[in-house]
Amino acid sequence: VQLQASGGGSVQAGGSLRLSCTASVSIYSGTMAWYRQAPGKQRELVAAIRSGRDTDYMDSVKGRFTIFRDGPKNTVYLQMNSLKPEDTATYFCGLTAQYNRYWGQGTQVTVSS
């Protein structure tokens, strides 16, 4: 399983970015999710979308971030609006399927005040 993440960058507070994660397998094979890790902090779950339609978000991004997918493209997106400096981190996409978790490479998001 390979996951290819892209879309990070540097923006000012209040700006937007869209992250993409393309999988080498069907994105309906498990739960796709975005995680982030800031320097000196643990990796945390940002948003997840299950093989059905259920989604979950960490409290601090609710109403600002949206996870959605394009099945034919095997791609999951994270639309990030109203970005804040505290959103600065390396973002990783992950696929959890059949008791295994697969990771993509990280993509850096930097939000300046």
C-alpha positions in Angstrom: 0.0 0.0 0.0 1.3 3.4 -0.9 -0.1 6.8 0.0 1.1 9.9 -1.7 0.4 13.2 0.1 0.7 16.6 -1.3 -0.6 20.2 -1.0 1.2 21.6 2.0 2.7 25.1 2.0 3.0 28.3 3.8 0.0 30.7 4.3 -1.0 33.5 6.5 -3.5 33.1 9.3 -7.0 33.0 7.8 -5.8 31.4 4.6 -6.7 28.1 3.1 -4.9 25.0 1.9 -6.1 21.7 0.4 -4.1 18.6 1.1 -4.4 15.5 -1.1 -3.7 11.9 -0.4 -3.7 9.4 -3.3 -3.7 5.7 -2.4 -2.5 2.7 -4.4 -5.5 0.8 -3.2 -9.2 1.6 -2.9 -9.8 4.3 -0.4 -13.0 2.4 0.6 -10.9 -0.5 1.9 -10.7 1.1 5.3 -10.6 4.4 7.2 -8.7 7.2 5.6 -7.4 9.9 7.9 -5.2 12.9 8.2 -2.9 13.3 11.2 -0.5 16.0 12.2 2.6 16.3 14.2 4.1 19.5 15.5 7.7 19.6 16.7 8.0 18.2 20.1 4.4 16.9 20.1 2.8 13.6 19.5 1.0 12.8 16.3 -2.7 13.5 16.6 -5.7 12.6 14.5 -7.1 15.6 12.6 -9.9 14.1 10.6 -11.1 10.7 9.4 -13.5 9.3 6.9 -14.7 5.8 7.1 -15.5 3.5 4.2 -19.1 4.6 4.6 -19.8 8.3 5.0 -19.0 8.8 8.6 -16.4 11.5 9.4 -14.7 12.6 12.6 -12.8 15.7 13.4 -10.7 16.8 16.3 -12.5 19.6 18.2 -10.1 22.4 17.3 -10.7 22.0 13.5 -14.4 21.4 13.5 -16.1 24.0 11.3 -12.8 24.9 9.6 -11.5 21.6 8.1 -13.4 19.2 5.8 -12.3 15.7 4.8 -13.8 14.4 1.6 -12.9 11.9 -1.1 -12.9 11.2 -4.8 -13.4 7.5 -5.2 -12.5 7.1 -8.9 -9.2 8.9 -8.2 -8.5 7.0 -5.0 -7.9 10.3 -3.4 -8.8 11.8 0.0 -8.6 15.5 0.5 -8.4 17.8 3.6 -9.8 21.2 2.9 -8.4 23.6 5.5 -9.9 27.0 5.9 -9.5 29.8 8.4 -6.0 28.4 9.2 -4.4 29.4 12.5 -0.8 29.5 13.5 -1.5 26.5 15.8 -2.3 24.4 12.8 1.3 24.5 11.8 2.6 20.9 11.6 3.6 18.1 9.4 0.5 16.5 8.1 0.3 12.8 7.3 -2.4 10.7 5.7 -3.0 7.2 6.9 -5.1 4.2 5.9 -6.3 1.8 8.5 -7.5 -1.5 7.1 -7.6 -5.0 8.3 -5.8 -4.1 11.6 -2.9 -2.5 9.7 -2.1 1.2 9.3 -0.3 2.6 6.4 1.3 6.0 6.2 2.1 8.4 3.5 5.0 10.8 3.7 4.4 14.0 5.5 3.6 17.4 4.0 4.4 20.6 5.8 1.8 23.2 6.6 3.1 26.5 8.1 0.7 29.2 9.1 2.1 32.6 10.0 0.4 35.2 12.1 
